[in-house]
Amino acid sequence: MEDFKKAMEEITKSIQKMVDDLKERRDYRLVEEGDEVRIEIDMPGLEPADIALTVTKDGTAIRAEGARGERRYSRHIRLPVKVDPSSMSALYRNGVLIITAKKVKEEEIRVPVRG
């Protein structure tokens, strides 16, 4: 009976984590179009100067933070593809932060095989 109780607790924790992850994802959209990625994050009630945006050096994640009065936002988004950090641009319009960046193309390097 104790094993069953532990298993149910683990299942409950897993489901709660999935629900929390889904809640966090609802406030942004990620769209891949050709060689670009566009991320749209709902951050109403801010001004462009209220928002700090950073991207990791390897282009695998972004962080958007903003605060004005009682409104506070912090989002850390792992990207499904690598982007070129130097290509990133951001626009804040109608309460939505729109970030665009170029995808980094996978580079293959031929490795010689010796016998």
Secondary structure as GFF3:
##gff-version 3
##sequence-region A 1 115
A	DSSP	alpha_helix	2	25	.	.	.	ID=ss1
A	DSSP	beta_strand	28	33	.	.	.	ID=ss2
A	DSSP	beta_strand	36	42	.	.	.	ID=ss3
A	DSSP	three_ten_helix	48	50	.	.	.	ID=ss4
A	DSSP	beta_strand	51	55	.	.	.	ID=ss5
A	DSSP	beta_strand	61	68	.	.	.	ID=ss6
A	DSSP	beta_strand	71	78	.	.	.	ID=ss7
A	DSSP	three_ten_helix	85	87	.	.	.	ID=ss8
A	DSSP	beta_strand	89	93	.	.	.	ID=ss9
A	DSSP	beta_strand	96	102	.	.	.	ID=ss10
###
